[in-house]
Amino acid sequence: MSYVDELLNKNPEVCFGTGYPKAATRVKLIKKLSVKAGEPWISFYSAGEIESLLSKNGYSIKECVTLKDLNSQYFAPVGRTLTENQLFNLEHFVIAESLR
């Protein structure tokens, strides 16, 4: 599953790589476009909230990664590493495992 960190709503600059141009403006645009497409962005989660939600439903987080984490694993080997000012950690990708 994936989720968008609540920091994107509260402090968007921390969700971008150093030097990413106009981070707050980009977030506003993405939110505006999602409303225009009929899918208003209404949910943001903290890491603790996701962990609690999964736990209440019998799961634990095995792994949680962002684009920054995946950059060296997937983009670097094919010569397409993103620079710090291109990183936008919009989503956190979570792999969960059953506690049962």
C-alpha positions as CSV (number, residue, x, y, z in Angstrom):
1,M,0.0,0.0,0.0
2,S,1.1,3.6,-0.2
3,Y,0.2,6.7,1.7
4,V,1.0,10.4,1.6
5,D,2.8,11.8,4.7
6,E,0.9,14.5,6.6
7,L,4.0,16.6,6.3
8,L,3.1,17.3,2.7
9,N,0.1,19.2,4.0
10,K,1.8,20.8,7.0
11,N,5.4,21.4,5.9
12,P,5.7,20.5,2.2
13,E,9.4,21.5,1.8
14,V,10.6,18.6,3.9
15,C,9.0,16.1,1.5
16,F,11.3,17.3,-1.3
17,G,15.0,16.9,-2.0
18,T,17.3,19.8,-1.3
19,G,17.0,22.4,-3.9
20,Y,13.8,21.2,-5.4
21,P,12.3,24.2,-7.1
22,K,9.1,25.8,-5.7
23,A,8.1,22.8,-3.5
24,A,5.2,24.5,-1.8
25,T,3.9,25.8,-5.1
26,R,4.0,22.3,-6.6
27,V,2.0,20.9,-3.7
28,K,-0.7,23.5,-4.1
29,L,-0.9,22.8,-7.9
30,I,-1.2,19.0,-7.3
31,K,-3.9,19.5,-4.7
32,K,-5.7,21.9,-7.0
33,L,-5.5,19.5,-10.0
34,S,-6.8,16.6,-7.9
35,V,-9.9,18.7,-6.9
36,K,-10.4,19.7,-10.5
37,A,-10.3,16.0,-11.5
38,G,-13.0,15.2,-8.9
39,E,-10.6,13.5,-6.5
40,P,-10.0,16.1,-3.7
41,W,-7.0,15.2,-1.5
42,I,-8.5,14.7,1.9
43,S,-6.2,12.2,3.6
44,F,-2.7,12.5,4.9
45,Y,-1.1,10.2,7.5
46,S,1.8,10.2,9.8
47,A,4.1,7.1,9.9
48,G,2.7,6.4,13.4
49,E,-0.9,6.5,12.1
50,I,-0.2,4.0,9.3
51,E,1.6,1.7,11.7
52,S,-1.3,1.9,14.2
53,L,-3.9,1.3,11.4
54,L,-2.0,-1.8,10.1
55,S,-1.5,-3.1,13.6
56,K,-5.3,-2.8,14.4
57,N,-5.9,-4.9,11.4
58,G,-3.4,-7.6,12.1
59,Y,-0.4,-6.4,10.2
60,S,3.0,-4.9,10.8
61,I,5.2,-2.8,8.6
62,K,8.0,-4.9,7.0
63,E,9.4,-2.0,4.9
64,C,8.5,1.6,4.2
65,V,10.3,3.4,1.4
66,T,10.1,6.7,-0.6
67,L,11.4,7.7,-4.0
68,K,14.7,8.7,-2.3
69,D,15.1,5.1,-1.1
70,L,14.3,3.6,-4.4
71,N,16.5,6.0,-6.4
72,S,19.7,4.1,-5.9
73,Q,18.0,0.7,-6.1
74,Y,16.2,1.2,-9.4
75,F,17.3,4.3,-11.2
76,A,21.1,4.2,-10.5
77,P,21.7,0.8,-12.1
78,V,20.2,2.0,-15.4
79,G,22.0,5.3,-15.3
80,R,19.0,7.4,-14.5
81,T,19.7,8.4,-10.9
82,L,17.6,11.4,-9.8
83,T,19.5,14.3,-8.4
84,E,18.6,15.7,-4.9
85,N,16.7,18.6,-6.5
86,Q,14.5,16.2,-8.5
87,L,13.3,14.1,-5.5
88,F,9.7,14.4,-4.5
89,N,8.7,12.0,-1.8
90,L,5.0,12.2,-2.4
91,E,4.2,8.7,-1.4
92,H,5.5,6.3,1.1
93,F,5.4,2.7,-0.1
94,V,4.6,0.2,2.6
95,I,5.1,-3.5,2.6
96,A,3.2,-5.1,5.4
97,E,3.1,-8.7,6.8
98,S,0.5,-10.5,8.7
99,L,0.9,-10.8,12.4
100,R,-1.2,-14.0,12.4
